[in-house]
Amino acid sequence: MSPAPHLVLIGPPGAGKTRLGKKVARLIGADFIDTDRRIVSTHGPIAEIFATYGEAHFRRLERAEVTRALAEPAVISLGGGAVLDPGTQADLALHRIALVTVSPEAVEARIAGSSRPLVAGGIDAWTRLVETRREIYERLATRTWDTSHRPIDQIAAEMAGWVTKEER
């Protein structure tokens, strides 16, 4: 296991990766990195990047940010599509990966009115997107947690316990 990061969270849009990641980081005393938020802080809103420059440009920015984040000892939340890059897939094989899942019923309210470009079509678009990525998510995951019906605090405590147990 590489010394950095402590944990990487992957999964579909709206699954709760950022909320969970922040809580886990706090519980284990680590920094938290959200690669999408870093992209937004440097390049502007993701929806605007997609609209102006296209998805391929965004994926290049994303790949660079993921590479930087993976070098840091932190809890890291990746954007839902970051796992599509073969280089990112190879890099993730070296780390502890938590797949965060959610059912379509539970995520529908979370993504309603979302500015996320690839789920602008609502729950049908989200479902199609998740199905195209499911195999990659599952192949990369070390463990999986579902956020559909369980309290986030409980899931975060389980993740933190998993990380600290394995780091001893």
DSSP file (Angstrom, degrees, kcal/mol; ACC not computed):
  #  RESIDUE AA STRUCTURE BP1 BP2  ACC     N-H-->O    O-->H-N    N-H-->O    O-->H-N    TCO  KAPPA ALPHA  PHI   PSI    X-CA   Y-CA   Z-CA
    1    1 A M              0   0    0      0, 0.0    94,-0.2     0, 0.0    93,-0.1   0.000 360.0 360.0 360.0 131.0    0.0    0.0    0.0
    2    2 A S        -     0   0    0     92,-1.7    94,-0.1     1,-0.1     0, 0.0  -0.370 360.0-119.5 -67.2 150.0    1.3    3.4   -1.0
    3    3 A P  S    S+     0   0    0      0, 0.0    -1,-0.1     0, 0.0    68,-0.0   0.720  83.4  85.7 -67.6 -20.3    1.8    5.9    1.9
    4    4 A A  S    S+     0   0    0     66,-0.1     2,-0.1    69,-0.1    -2,-0.1  -0.985  74.9  23.7-134.4 145.5   -0.6    8.4    0.5
    5    5 A P        -     0   0    0      0, 0.0    91,-0.3     0, 0.0    70,-0.2   0.684  56.9-148.5 -86.6-180.0   -3.6    8.8    0.5
    6    6 A H  S    S-     0   0    0     68,-1.6     2,-0.3     1,-0.3    69,-0.2   0.884  82.4  -7.6 -71.7 -39.3   -5.4    7.3    3.5
    7    7 A L  E     -a   75   0A   0     67,-1.4    69,-2.7    88,-0.1     2,-0.4  -0.980  56.2-153.8-160.5 141.1   -8.5    6.7    1.5
    8    8 A V  E     -ab  76  97A   0     88,-2.0    90,-2.9    -2,-0.3     2,-0.5  -0.992  14.5-152.5-121.5 128.7  -10.0    7.4   -1.9
    9    9 A L  E     +ab  77  98A   0     67,-3.4    69,-2.4    -2,-0.4     2,-0.3  -0.875  19.2 173.0-102.6 129.1  -13.8    7.6   -2.4
   10   10 A I  E     + b   0  99A   0     88,-2.5    90,-3.1    -2,-0.5    70,-0.1  -0.854  18.1 104.4-125.9 164.0  -15.3    6.7   -5.8
   11   11 A G        -     0   0    0     -2,-0.3    90,-0.1    88,-0.2    72,-0.1  -0.832  62.8 -43.9 148.2 177.1  -18.8    6.3   -7.0
   12   12 A P    >   -     0   0    0      0, 0.0     3,-1.6     0, 0.0     5,-0.3  -0.174  69.5 -79.3 -71.6 162.9  -21.6    7.9   -8.9
   13   13 A P  T 3  S+     0   0    0      0, 0.0    98,-0.1     0, 0.0   117,-0.1  -0.345 116.5  20.0 -57.9 137.9  -22.8   11.5   -8.7
   14   14 A G  T 3  S+     0   0    0     -3,-0.1    96,-0.1    96,-0.1    97,-0.1   0.479  85.0 118.1  83.8   2.4  -25.0   12.1   -5.7
   15   15 A A  S <  S-     0   0    0     -3,-1.6   132,-0.1    85,-0.1    86,-0.1   0.762  87.7-105.8 -74.8 -23.4  -23.8    9.1   -3.7
   16   16 A G     >  +     0   0    0     -4,-0.2     4,-2.6    84,-0.1     5,-0.3   0.654  69.6 143.9 108.7  21.1  -22.4   11.2   -0.9
   17   17 A K  H  > S+     0   0    0     -5,-0.3     4,-2.8     1,-0.2     5,-0.2   0.904  74.7  46.3 -60.3 -43.7  -18.7   10.9   -1.5
   18   18 A T  H  > S+     0   0    0      2,-0.2     4,-2.4     1,-0.2     5,-0.2   0.945 113.9  46.6 -67.8 -48.1  -17.9   14.5   -0.4
   19   19 A R  H  > S+     0   0    0      1,-0.2     4,-1.8     2,-0.2    -2,-0.2   0.935 117.6  43.8 -59.3 -46.5  -20.0   14.4    2.8
   20   20 A L  H  X S+     0   0    0     -4,-2.6     4,-3.0     1,-0.2     5,-0.3   0.932 111.8  53.0 -64.7 -46.0  -18.6   11.1    3.8
   21   21 A G  H  X S+     0   0    0     -4,-2.8     4,-2.6    -5,-0.3     5,-0.2   0.899 108.2  50.1 -58.0 -43.6  -15.0   12.0    2.9
   22   22 A K  H  X S+     0   0    0     -4,-2.4     4,-2.1     1,-0.2    -1,-0.2   0.922 113.4  46.3 -61.0 -43.9  -15.2   15.2    5.0
   23   23 A K  H  X S+     0   0    0     -4,-1.8     4,-2.3    -5,-0.2    -2,-0.2   0.913 113.0  48.2 -67.1 -43.2  -16.5   13.2    8.0
   24   24 A V  H  X S+     0   0    0     -4,-3.0     4,-2.1     2,-0.2     5,-0.2   0.928 110.9  51.7 -63.2 -44.4  -14.0   10.4    7.7
   25   25 A A  H  X>S+     0   0    0     -4,-2.6     5,-2.7    -5,-0.3     4,-1.0   0.918 110.7  48.2 -58.5 -43.9  -11.1   12.9    7.4
   26   26 A R  H  <5S+     0   0    0     -4,-2.1     3,-0.5     1,-0.2    -1,-0.2   0.916 110.9  51.4 -62.4 -43.0  -12.3   14.6   10.5
   27   27 A L  H  <5S+     0   0    0     -4,-2.3    -1,-0.2     1,-0.2    -2,-0.2   0.834 117.8  36.5 -65.7 -33.8  -12.6   11.3   12.4
   28   28 A I  H  <5S-     0   0    0     -4,-2.1    -1,-0.2    -5,-0.1    -2,-0.2   0.442 111.6-114.7-100.8   0.6   -9.1   10.1   11.5
   29   29 A G  T  <5S+     0   0    0     -4,-1.0     2,-0.3    -3,-0.5    -3,-0.2   0.869  70.1 133.0  72.3  37.3   -7.4   13.6   11.7
   30   30 A A      < -     0   0    0     -5,-2.7    -1,-0.2    -6,-0.2    44,-0.1  -0.735  60.2 -99.8-115.2 164.3   -6.5   13.8    8.0
   31   31 A D  E     -c   74   0A   0     42,-0.7    44,-2.7    -2,-0.3     2,-0.4  -0.438  34.4-136.8 -74.1 157.9   -6.9   16.5    5.3
   32   32 A F  E     -c   75   0A   0     42,-0.2     2,-0.4    -2,-0.1    44,-0.2  -0.970  17.6-172.0-120.5 135.6   -9.8   16.2    2.9
   33   33 A I  E     -c   76   0A   0     42,-2.6    44,-3.0    -2,-0.4     2,-0.6  -0.994  10.3-169.5-128.1 128.5   -9.6   16.8   -0.8
   34   34 A D  E  >  -c   77   0A   0     -2,-0.4     4,-2.0    42,-0.2     5,-0.2  -0.964  11.2-158.8-111.7 110.9  -12.5   16.9   -3.3
   35   35 A T  H  > S+     0   0    0     42,-2.2     4,-2.0    -2,-0.6     5,-0.1   0.858  90.6  54.0 -63.7 -35.0  -10.9   16.9   -6.8
   36   36 A D  H  > S+     0   0    0     41,-0.4     4,-2.5     1,-0.2    -1,-0.2   0.920 108.0  50.3 -63.2 -41.5  -14.0   18.5   -8.4
   37   37 A R  H  > S+     0   0    0      1,-0.2     4,-2.4     2,-0.2    -2,-0.2   0.874 108.7  52.2 -65.5 -35.5  -13.9   21.4   -5.9
   38   38 A R  H  X S+     0   0    0     -4,-2.0     4,-1.4     2,-0.2    -1,-0.2   0.904 109.5  49.5 -65.5 -39.4  -10.2   21.9   -6.7
   39   39 A I  H  X>S+     0   0    0     -4,-2.0     4,-3.5     1,-0.2     5,-0.5   0.937 111.5  49.0 -63.0 -45.9  -11.0   22.0  -10.4
   40   40 A V  H  X5S+     0   0    0     -4,-2.5     4,-1.9     1,-0.2    -2,-0.2   0.901 108.5  53.2 -61.0 -41.9  -13.8   24.5   -9.8
   41   41 A S  H  <5S+     0   0    0     -4,-2.4    -1,-0.2     1,-0.2    -2,-0.2   0.805 121.0  31.8 -66.8 -27.1  -11.6   26.8   -7.7
   42   42 A T  H  <5S+     0   0    0     -4,-1.4    -2,-0.2    -3,-0.4    -1,-0.2   0.836 135.8  19.7 -94.6 -39.1   -9.0   26.9  -10.4
   43   43 A H  H  <5S-     0   0    0     -4,-3.5    -3,-0.2     1,-0.3    -2,-0.2   0.498 103.6-111.5-116.5  -6.9  -11.0   26.7  -13.6
   44   44 A G     << -     0   0    0     -4,-1.9    -1,-0.3    -5,-0.5    -2,-0.2  -0.389  64.8 -10.8  99.4 178.8  -14.6   27.7  -12.8
   45   45 A P     >  -     0   0    0      0, 0.0     4,-2.0     0, 0.0     3,-0.3  -0.170  57.5-132.2 -56.7 139.3  -17.8   25.7  -12.7
   46   46 A I  H  > S+     0   0    0      1,-0.2     4,-2.7     2,-0.2     5,-0.2   0.890 106.7  56.9 -60.4 -41.3  -17.7   22.2  -14.2
   47   47 A A  H  > S+     0   0    0      1,-0.2     4,-2.3     2,-0.2    -1,-0.2   0.880 108.4  47.9 -58.9 -37.3  -20.9   22.8  -16.2
   48   48 A E  H  > S+     0   0    0     -3,-0.3     4,-2.8     2,-0.2     5,-0.3   0.877 109.2  52.7 -71.3 -37.6  -19.3   25.9  -17.8
   49   49 A I  H  X>S+     0   0    0     -4,-2.0     4,-2.8     2,-0.2     5,-1.0   0.939 112.2  46.1 -61.6 -46.0  -16.1   23.9  -18.6
   50   50 A F  H  X5S+     0   0    0     -4,-2.7     4,-1.2     3,-0.2    -2,-0.2   0.940 115.9  45.7 -59.2 -48.4  -18.2   21.2  -20.3
   51   51 A A  H  <5S+     0   0    0     -4,-2.3    -2,-0.2    -5,-0.2    -1,-0.2   0.878 122.7  34.1 -66.4 -38.8  -20.2   23.8  -22.2
   52   52 A T  H  <5S+     0   0    0     -4,-2.8    -2,-0.2    -5,-0.1    -3,-0.2   0.898 137.2  13.5 -84.2 -43.7  -17.3   25.9  -23.3
   53   53 A Y  H  <5S-     0   0    0     -4,-2.8     4,-0.4    -5,-0.3    -3,-0.2   0.578 101.9-119.1-115.4 -14.0  -14.5   23.4  -23.8
   54   54 A G     X< -     0   0    0     -4,-1.2     4,-1.7    -5,-1.0    -1,-0.2  -0.081  34.0 -71.8  93.8 164.6  -16.2   20.0  -23.9
   55   55 A E  H  > S+     0   0    0      1,-0.2     4,-2.8     2,-0.2     5,-0.2   0.868 125.2  59.8 -64.7 -38.5  -16.0   16.8  -21.8
   56   56 A A  H  > S+     0   0    0      1,-0.2     4,-1.6     2,-0.2    -1,-0.2   0.906 106.2  48.2 -59.8 -41.4  -12.5   15.8  -23.1
   57   57 A H  H  > S+     0   0    0     -4,-0.4     4,-2.0     1,-0.2    -1,-0.2   0.931 111.4  50.1 -63.3 -45.3  -11.0   19.1  -21.9
   58   58 A F  H  X S+     0   0    0     -4,-1.7     4,-2.9     1,-0.2    -2,-0.2   0.919 107.4  54.1 -59.1 -43.0  -12.6   18.6  -18.5
   59   59 A R  H  X S+     0   0    0     -4,-2.8     4,-2.5     1,-0.2    -1,-0.2   0.848 106.6  52.2 -63.2 -33.3  -11.3   15.0  -18.2
   60   60 A R  H  X S+     0   0    0     -4,-1.6     4,-2.0     2,-0.2    -1,-0.2   0.925 111.5  45.8 -66.6 -43.5   -7.8   16.3  -18.9
   61   61 A L  H  X S+     0   0    0     -4,-2.0     4,-2.1     1,-0.2    -2,-0.2   0.914 113.6  50.6 -62.2 -42.0   -8.1   18.8  -16.1
   62   62 A E  H  X S+     0   0    0     -4,-2.9     4,-2.8     1,-0.2     5,-0.2   0.917 107.4  52.2 -62.9 -45.1   -9.6   16.1  -13.9
   63   63 A R  H  X S+     0   0    0     -4,-2.5     4,-2.3     1,-0.2    -1,-0.2   0.916 109.9  49.2 -59.5 -44.2   -6.8   13.7  -14.6
   64   64 A A  H  X S+     0   0    0     -4,-2.0     4,-1.9     1,-0.2    -1,-0.2   0.907 112.8  47.4 -62.5 -41.6   -4.2   16.3  -13.6
   65   65 A E  H  X S+     0   0    0     -4,-2.1     4,-2.6     2,-0.2    -2,-0.2   0.886 110.4  51.8 -69.1 -38.4   -6.0   17.1  -10.4
   66   66 A V  H  X S+     0   0    0     -4,-2.8     4,-2.6     2,-0.2    -2,-0.2   0.919 108.3  52.2 -62.9 -43.2   -6.4   13.4   -9.5
   67   67 A T  H  X S+     0   0    0     -4,-2.3     4,-0.6    -5,-0.2    -2,-0.2   0.919 111.9  45.9 -59.0 -44.7   -2.7   12.9  -10.0
   68   68 A R  H >< S+     0   0    0     -4,-1.9     3,-1.1     1,-0.2     4,-0.2   0.932 113.3  49.4 -63.4 -46.1   -1.9   15.8   -7.6
   69   69 A A  H >< S+     0   0    0     -4,-2.6     3,-2.1     1,-0.3    -2,-0.2   0.889 103.1  59.5 -63.3 -40.4   -4.4   14.7   -5.0
   70   70 A L  H 3< S+     0   0    0     -4,-2.6    -1,-0.3     1,-0.3    -2,-0.2   0.670  97.7  61.5 -66.2 -14.5   -3.1   11.1   -4.9
   71   71 A A  T << S+     0   0    0     -3,-1.1    -1,-0.3    -4,-0.6    -2,-0.2   0.530  93.0  83.1 -84.5  -6.5    0.3   12.3   -3.9
   72   72 A E  S <  S-     0   0    0     -3,-2.1     2,-1.5    -4,-0.2   -66,-0.1  -0.772  85.3-120.7-103.8 143.1   -1.1   13.8   -0.7
   73   73 A P  S    S+     0   0    0      0, 0.0   -42,-0.7     0, 0.0     2,-0.3  -0.632  74.0 106.4 -78.8  91.3   -1.8   12.0    2.6
   74   74 A A  E    S- c   0  31A   0     -2,-1.5   -68,-1.6    -5,-0.2   -67,-1.4  -0.890  79.6 -91.5-152.2 174.3   -5.5   12.7    2.7
   75   75 A V  E     -ac   7  32A   0    -44,-2.7   -42,-2.6    -2,-0.3     2,-0.4  -0.926  51.1-161.0 -95.2 126.5   -9.0   11.4    2.3
   76   76 A I  E     -ac   8  33A   0    -69,-2.7   -67,-3.4    -2,-0.5     2,-0.6  -0.937  17.7-160.4-122.3 131.0   -9.9   12.1   -1.3
   77   77 A S  E     -ac   9  34A   0    -44,-3.0   -42,-2.2    -2,-0.4   -41,-0.4  -0.944  17.0-157.1-106.2 121.9  -13.2   12.3   -3.0
   78   78 A L        -     0   0    0    -69,-2.4   -61,-0.1    -2,-0.6   -67,-0.1  -0.704  25.2-102.4 -96.3 149.8  -13.1   11.8   -6.8
   79   79 A G    >   -     0   0    0     -2,-0.3     3,-1.7     1,-0.1     4,-0.4  -0.339  41.7-104.9 -61.4 152.7  -15.6   13.0   -9.3
   80   80 A G  T 3  S+     0   0    0      1,-0.3     3,-0.4     2,-0.1   -69,-0.2   0.786 118.3  42.9 -54.0 -33.6  -17.9   10.3  -10.5
   81   81 A G  T >  S+     0   0    0      1,-0.2     3,-2.0     2,-0.1     4,-0.3   0.436  83.3  96.0 -95.6   0.4  -16.2   10.0  -13.9
   82   82 A A  G X  S+     0   0    0     -3,-1.7     3,-1.2     1,-0.3     6,-0.2   0.819  76.9  64.7 -59.2 -29.7  -12.6   10.3  -12.8
   83   83 A V  G 3  S+     0   0    0     -4,-0.4    -1,-0.3    -3,-0.4     6,-0.1   0.571  82.1  79.2 -72.5  -7.4  -12.3    6.5  -12.9
   84   84 A L  G <  S+     0   0    0     -3,-2.0    -1,-0.2     4,-0.1    -2,-0.2   0.767  72.5  91.2 -71.3 -24.3  -12.9    6.5  -16.6
   85   85 A D  S <> S-     0   0    0     -3,-1.2     4,-2.5    -4,-0.3     5,-0.2  -0.585  72.6-144.8 -76.7 125.7   -9.2    7.4  -17.3
   86   86 A P  H  > S+     0   0    0      0, 0.0     4,-2.2     0, 0.0     5,-0.1   0.847 100.7  53.7 -59.3 -34.3   -7.0    4.3  -17.7
   87   87 A G  H  > S+     0   0    0      2,-0.2     4,-2.4     1,-0.2     5,-0.1   0.906 109.2  47.9 -66.0 -41.1   -4.1    6.2  -15.9
   88   88 A T  H  > S+     0   0    0      2,-0.2     4,-2.7     1,-0.2    -1,-0.2   0.909 109.4  53.7 -65.0 -41.4   -6.3    6.9  -13.0
   89   89 A Q  H  X S+     0   0    0     -4,-2.5     4,-1.1     1,-0.2    -2,-0.2   0.931 110.5  46.7 -58.0 -45.2   -7.5    3.3  -12.9
   90   90 A A  H  < S+     0   0    0     -4,-2.2     3,-0.4     1,-0.2     4,-0.3   0.914 112.9  49.3 -63.4 -43.0   -3.9    2.2  -12.7
   91   91 A D  H >< S+     0   0    0     -4,-2.4     3,-1.5     1,-0.2    -1,-0.2   0.891 106.8  55.6 -63.5 -39.5   -3.0    4.7  -10.0
   92   92 A L  H >< S+     0   0    0     -4,-2.7     3,-2.1     1,-0.3    -1,-0.2   0.756  90.1  73.9 -67.8 -23.6   -6.0    3.7   -7.9
   93   93 A A  T 3< S+     0   0    0     -4,-1.1    -1,-0.3    -3,-0.4    -2,-0.2   0.705  92.8  57.5 -61.9 -17.3   -4.9    0.1   -7.9
   94   94 A L  T <  S+     0   0    0     -3,-1.5   -92,-1.7    -4,-0.3    -1,-0.3   0.441 104.6  62.0 -90.2  -1.0   -2.2    1.2   -5.4
   95   95 A H  S <  S-     0   0    0     -3,-2.1     2,-0.6   -94,-0.2   -89,-0.1  -0.740  89.3 -94.5-128.4 168.0   -4.6    2.6   -2.8
   96   96 A R        -     0   0    0    -91,-0.3   -88,-2.0    -2,-0.2     2,-0.5  -0.743  47.0-164.1 -81.5 120.1   -7.5    1.8   -0.5
   97   97 A I  E     -b    8   0A   0     -2,-0.6    45,-2.6   -90,-0.2    46,-1.8  -0.935  13.7-163.1-118.7 124.1  -10.6    2.5   -2.4
   98   98 A A  E     -bd   9 143A   0    -90,-2.9   -88,-2.5    -2,-0.5     2,-0.6  -0.922  11.8-150.9-103.1 119.0  -14.1    3.0   -0.9
   99   99 A L  E     -bd  10 144A   0     44,-2.9    46,-2.9    -2,-0.6     2,-0.6  -0.808   9.0-158.0 -87.8 124.1  -16.9    2.7   -3.4
  100  100 A V  E     - d   0 145A   0    -90,-3.1     2,-0.2    -2,-0.6    46,-0.2  -0.919  16.8-178.1-105.8 117.6  -19.9    4.8   -2.3
  101  101 A T  E     - d   0 146A   0     44,-2.9    46,-3.0    -2,-0.6     2,-0.3  -0.679  11.1-176.2-113.0 166.9  -23.2    3.6   -3.9
  102  102 A V        -     0   0    0     -2,-0.2   -87,-0.1    44,-0.2   -86,-0.0  -0.967  27.8-111.4-158.6 147.1  -26.8    4.8   -3.8
  103  103 A S     >  -     0   0    0     -2,-0.3     4,-2.2     1,-0.1     5,-0.2  -0.439  29.2-116.0 -78.8 156.2  -30.0    3.5   -5.2
  104  104 A P  H  > S+     0   0    0      0, 0.0     4,-1.6     0, 0.0    -1,-0.1   0.885 116.4  54.5 -57.6 -37.9  -31.9    5.4   -7.9
  105  105 A E  H  4 S+     0   0    0      1,-0.2     4,-0.5     2,-0.2    18,-0.0   0.903 112.0  42.7 -63.3 -41.5  -34.8    6.0   -5.5
  106  106 A A  H  4 S+     0   0    0      1,-0.2     4,-0.5     2,-0.1     3,-0.3   0.835 116.2  47.0 -75.3 -32.3  -32.5    7.6   -2.9
  107  107 A V  H  X S+     0   0    0     -4,-2.2     4,-2.0     1,-0.2     3,-0.3   0.717  88.7  84.6 -84.0 -19.6  -30.5    9.7   -5.3
  108  108 A E  H  X S+     0   0    0     -4,-1.6     4,-0.8     1,-0.3     3,-0.2   0.890  95.2  41.8 -53.0 -46.9  -33.3   11.2   -7.2
  109  109 A A  H  4 S+     0   0    0     -4,-0.5    -1,-0.3    -3,-0.3     3,-0.2   0.835 111.1  58.4 -69.5 -30.9  -34.0   14.0   -4.8
  110  110 A R  H  4 S+     0   0    0     -4,-0.5    -1,-0.2    -3,-0.3    -2,-0.2   0.843 113.5  36.3 -67.9 -33.5  -30.2   14.6   -4.4
  111  111 A I  H >< S+     0   0    0     -4,-2.0     3,-2.3    -3,-0.2    -1,-0.2   0.499  83.8 125.5-100.2  -3.7  -29.7   15.3   -8.1
  112  112 A A  T 3< S+     0   0    0     -4,-0.8     8,-0.1     1,-0.3    -3,-0.0  -0.344  87.9   4.3 -57.8 128.3  -32.9   17.1   -8.8
  113  113 A G  T 3  S+     0   0    0      1,-0.2    -1,-0.3     7,-0.1     7,-0.1   0.657  96.5 165.0  71.4  16.0  -32.1   20.5  -10.4
  114  114 A S    <   -     0   0    0     -3,-2.3    -1,-0.2     5,-0.2     8,-0.1  -0.270  42.1-146.8 -67.2 148.9  -28.4   19.6  -10.4
  115  115 A S        +     0   0    0      3,-0.0    -1,-0.1     4,-0.0     5,-0.1   0.340  60.8 125.2 -93.0   5.4  -26.0   21.5  -12.5
  116  116 A R    >   -     0   0    0      1,-0.2     3,-1.4    -5,-0.1     4,-0.2  -0.531  58.9-144.6 -67.5 118.1  -24.0   18.3  -13.0
  117  117 A P  G >  S+     0   0    0      0, 0.0     3,-0.7     0, 0.0    -1,-0.2   0.807  91.5  50.8 -60.8 -34.2  -23.7   18.2  -16.8
  118  118 A L  G 3  S+     0   0    0      1,-0.2    11,-0.1     2,-0.1     3,-0.1   0.565 115.6  41.1 -86.0  -5.9  -24.0   14.4  -17.2
  119  119 A V  G X  S+     0   0    0     -3,-1.4     3,-1.9     1,-0.1     7,-0.2   0.140  74.7 113.4-122.2  20.0  -27.1   14.0  -15.1
  120  120 A A  T <  S+     0   0    0     -3,-0.7    -7,-0.1     1,-0.3    -2,-0.1   0.744  70.0  68.0 -61.0 -22.0  -29.0   17.0  -16.3
  121  121 A G  T >  S-     0   0    0      1,-0.3     3,-0.5    -4,-0.2     4,-0.5   0.296 106.5-127.8 -82.0  10.8  -31.5   14.6  -17.8
  122  122 A G  T <>  -     0   0    0     -3,-1.9     4,-2.3     1,-0.2    -1,-0.3  -0.368  58.8 -19.9  81.4-156.9  -32.6   13.5  -14.3
  123  123 A I  H 3> S+     0   0    0      1,-0.2     4,-2.7     2,-0.2    -1,-0.2   0.807 133.2  56.2 -64.8 -32.4  -32.8   10.0  -12.8
  124  124 A D  H <> S+     0   0    0     -3,-0.5     4,-2.2     2,-0.2    -1,-0.2   0.931 110.5  45.0 -65.4 -43.4  -32.9    8.3  -16.2
  125  125 A A  H  > S+     0   0    0     -4,-0.5     4,-2.4    -3,-0.2    -2,-0.2   0.906 113.6  51.1 -64.5 -41.0  -29.6    9.9  -17.3
  126  126 A W  H  X S+     0   0    0     -4,-2.3     4,-2.7    -7,-0.2     5,-0.2   0.930 109.6  49.8 -61.1 -46.2  -28.1    9.1  -13.9
  127  127 A T  H  X S+     0   0    0     -4,-2.7     4,-2.2     1,-0.2    -1,-0.2   0.914 112.0  47.3 -61.6 -44.5  -29.1    5.4  -14.1
  128  128 A R  H  X S+     0   0    0     -4,-2.2     4,-1.8     2,-0.2    -1,-0.2   0.920 112.3  50.8 -62.3 -43.2  -27.6    5.1  -17.6
  129  129 A L  H  X S+     0   0    0     -4,-2.4     4,-1.0     1,-0.2    -2,-0.2   0.926 110.6  48.1 -60.4 -47.1  -24.5    6.8  -16.5
  130  130 A V  H >X S+     0   0    0     -4,-2.7     4,-1.7     1,-0.2     3,-0.6   0.903 108.9  54.0 -63.2 -41.7  -24.1    4.5  -13.4
  131  131 A E  H 3< S+     0   0    0     -4,-2.2     4,-0.4     1,-0.2    -1,-0.2   0.869 106.1  52.2 -62.5 -35.8  -24.6    1.4  -15.5
  132  132 A T  H 3< S+     0   0    0     -4,-1.8    -1,-0.2     1,-0.2    -2,-0.2   0.760 119.5  35.9 -71.5 -22.1  -21.9    2.4  -18.0
  133  133 A R  H XX S+     0   0    0     -4,-1.0     4,-2.5    -3,-0.6     3,-0.5   0.559  88.3  97.3-104.5 -11.2  -19.4    2.8  -15.0
  134  134 A R  H 3X S+     0   0    0     -4,-1.7     4,-2.7     1,-0.3     5,-0.2   0.858  82.8  50.8 -51.1 -47.1  -20.5    0.0  -12.7
  135  135 A E  H 3> S+     0   0    0     -4,-0.4     4,-2.2     1,-0.2    -1,-0.3   0.899 112.3  47.0 -61.8 -41.1  -17.9   -2.5  -13.8
  136  136 A I  H <> S+     0   0    0     -3,-0.5     4,-2.2     2,-0.2     5,-0.2   0.948 112.3  49.4 -66.0 -48.5  -15.1    0.0  -13.3
  137  137 A Y  H  X S+     0   0    0     -4,-2.5     4,-1.6     1,-0.2    -2,-0.2   0.945 114.6  44.7 -54.2 -50.5  -16.3    1.1   -9.9
  138  138 A E  H  < S+     0   0    0     -4,-2.7    -1,-0.2    -5,-0.2    -2,-0.2   0.862 112.1  51.6 -66.4 -36.7  -16.7   -2.5   -8.7
  139  139 A R  H  < S+     0   0    0     -4,-2.2    -1,-0.2    -5,-0.2    -2,-0.2   0.875 114.2  43.2 -67.2 -37.5  -13.3   -3.6  -10.1
  140  140 A L  H  < S+     0   0    0     -4,-2.2    -1,-0.2    -5,-0.2    -2,-0.2   0.731  92.7 104.5 -80.7 -22.9  -11.4   -0.7   -8.4
  141  141 A A     <  -     0   0    0     -4,-1.6   -43,-0.2    -5,-0.2     3,-0.1  -0.327  44.9-172.7 -71.0 137.4  -13.2   -0.9   -5.0
  142  142 A T  S    S-     0   0    0    -45,-2.6     2,-0.3     1,-0.4   -44,-0.2   0.818  83.1  -2.3 -85.7 -42.3  -11.5   -2.4   -2.0
  143  143 A R  E    S-d   98   0A   0    -46,-1.8   -44,-2.9     2,-0.0    -1,-0.4  -0.962  70.9-137.9-144.7 160.5  -14.8   -2.1   -0.1
  144  144 A T  E     -d   99   0A   0     -2,-0.3     2,-0.4   -46,-0.2   -44,-0.2  -0.963  12.8-174.7-126.8 138.8  -18.3   -0.8   -0.8
  145  145 A W  E     -d  100   0A   0    -46,-2.9   -44,-2.9    -2,-0.4     2,-0.5  -0.996  14.7-146.9-128.8 137.3  -20.7    1.3    1.3
  146  146 A D  E     -d  101   0A   0     -2,-0.4     4,-0.3   -46,-0.2     3,-0.2  -0.897   8.5-170.5-105.6 130.9  -24.3    2.1    0.2
  147  147 A T        +     0   0    0    -46,-3.0   -45,-0.2    -2,-0.5    -1,-0.1   0.252  56.6 105.8-101.6  11.3  -25.7    5.5    1.4
  148  148 A S  S    S-     0   0    0    -47,-0.2    -1,-0.2     1,-0.2   -46,-0.1   0.895 101.2  -4.1 -60.9 -43.6  -29.3    4.9    0.3
  149  149 A H  S    S+     0   0    0     -3,-0.2    -1,-0.2     2,-0.1    -2,-0.1   0.430 107.9  92.7-135.3  -1.4  -30.8    4.3    3.8
  150  150 A R  S    S-     0   0    0     -4,-0.3     2,-0.1     1,-0.1     5,-0.0  -0.729  81.5 -96.7-101.3 149.4  -28.1    4.4    6.4
  151  151 A P     >  -     0   0    0      0, 0.0     4,-2.0     0, 0.0     3,-0.3  -0.380  25.8-134.8 -62.9 135.8  -27.0    7.4    8.4
  152  152 A I  H  > S+     0   0    0      1,-0.2     4,-3.0     2,-0.2     5,-0.2   0.874 104.6  57.9 -59.0 -39.4  -23.9    9.1    7.0
  153  153 A D  H  > S+     0   0    0      1,-0.2     4,-2.1     2,-0.2    -1,-0.2   0.890 106.4  48.6 -60.7 -38.8  -22.4    9.4   10.4
  154  154 A Q  H  > S+     0   0    0     -3,-0.3     4,-2.0     2,-0.2    -1,-0.2   0.918 112.8  47.0 -66.7 -44.0  -22.6    5.6   10.9
  155  155 A I  H  X S+     0   0    0     -4,-2.0     4,-2.6     1,-0.2    -2,-0.2   0.918 111.5  51.8 -64.2 -43.2  -21.0    4.9    7.5
  156  156 A A  H  X S+     0   0    0     -4,-3.0     4,-2.8     1,-0.2    -1,-0.2   0.901 108.3  51.4 -61.0 -41.0  -18.3    7.4    8.1
  157  157 A A  H  X S+     0   0    0     -4,-2.1     4,-2.3    -5,-0.2    -1,-0.2   0.901 110.2  49.4 -63.6 -40.2  -17.5    5.8   11.5
  158  158 A E  H  X S+     0   0    0     -4,-2.0     4,-2.3     2,-0.2    -2,-0.2   0.929 112.5  47.3 -63.4 -45.2  -17.2    2.4    9.8
  159  159 A M  H  X S+     0   0    0     -4,-2.6     4,-2.6     2,-0.2    -2,-0.2   0.929 111.7  50.2 -61.9 -45.2  -14.9    3.8    7.1
  160  160 A A  H  X S+     0   0    0     -4,-2.8     4,-2.8     1,-0.2     5,-0.3   0.906 110.7  49.8 -61.3 -41.8  -12.7    5.5    9.7
  161  161 A G  H  X S+     0   0    0     -4,-2.3     4,-2.2     1,-0.2    -1,-0.2   0.899 110.7  50.2 -62.4 -41.0  -12.5    2.3   11.6
  162  162 A W  H  X S+     0   0    0     -4,-2.3     4,-1.8     2,-0.2    -2,-0.2   0.922 113.3  45.7 -62.3 -45.7  -11.5    0.4    8.5
  163  163 A V  H  X S+     0   0    0     -4,-2.6     4,-1.2     1,-0.2    -2,-0.2   0.943 115.9  43.8 -65.7 -48.5   -8.8    2.9    7.6
  164  164 A T  H  X S+     0   0    0     -4,-2.8     4,-0.7     1,-0.2    -1,-0.2   0.857 111.6  54.1 -69.8 -33.4   -7.3    3.2   11.1
  165  165 A K  H >< S+     0   0    0     -4,-2.2     3,-0.6    -5,-0.3    -1,-0.2   0.915 112.2  44.0 -63.8 -42.4   -7.4   -0.6   11.6
  166  166 A E  H 3< S+     0   0    0     -4,-1.8    -1,-0.2     1,-0.2    -2,-0.2   0.656 107.5  59.6 -79.2 -15.1   -5.5   -1.2    8.4
  167  167 A E  H 3<        0   0    0     -4,-1.2    -1,-0.2     1,-0.2    -2,-0.2   0.615 360.0 360.0 -88.3 -11.2   -2.9    1.6    9.0
  168  168 A R    <<        0   0    0     -4,-0.7    -1,-0.2    -3,-0.6    -2,-0.1   0.497 360.0 360.0 -69.4 360.0   -1.7    0.1   12.3
